[in-house]
């Protein structure tokens, strides 16, 4: 699990660096949305890994 978290931090840092390099505003926005979706997936993974009951989140 620590490997997944470390890899996530590295990929997120790389993506944030790429956002600064891209000049096209549409591509920058799409990449930011992609980063947001990835972070949401990581949070969902951590919630499931810690055994939090997902029925509380969905109700």
ChimeraX attribute file (.defattr): number of C-alpha atoms within 10 A of each C-alpha:
attribute: neighborCount
match mode: 1-to-1
recipient: residues
	/A:1	8
	/A:2	7
	/A:3	8
	/A:4	10
	/A:5	12
	/A:6	11
	/A:7	12
	/A:8	15
	/A:9	13
	/A:10	11
	/A:11	14
	/A:12	16
	/A:13	12
	/A:14	11
	/A:15	16
	/A:16	14
	/A:17	11
	/A:18	13
	/A:19	19
	/A:20	9
	/A:21	10
	/A:22	12
	/A:23	10
	/A:24	9
	/A:25	10
	/A:26	10
	/A:27	12
	/A:28	17
	/A:29	12
	/A:30	12
	/A:31	17
	/A:32	15
	/A:33	12
	/A:34	13
	/A:35	17
	/A:36	13
	/A:37	12
	/A:38	15
	/A:39	15
	/A:40	12
	/A:41	12
	/A:42	15
	/A:43	12
	/A:44	13
	/A:45	12
	/A:46	14
	/A:47	13
	/A:48	12
	/A:49	10
	/A:50	8
	/A:51	9
	/A:52	12
	/A:53	10
	/A:54	11
	/A:55	7
	/A:56	7
	/A:57	7
	/A:58	6
	/A:59	5
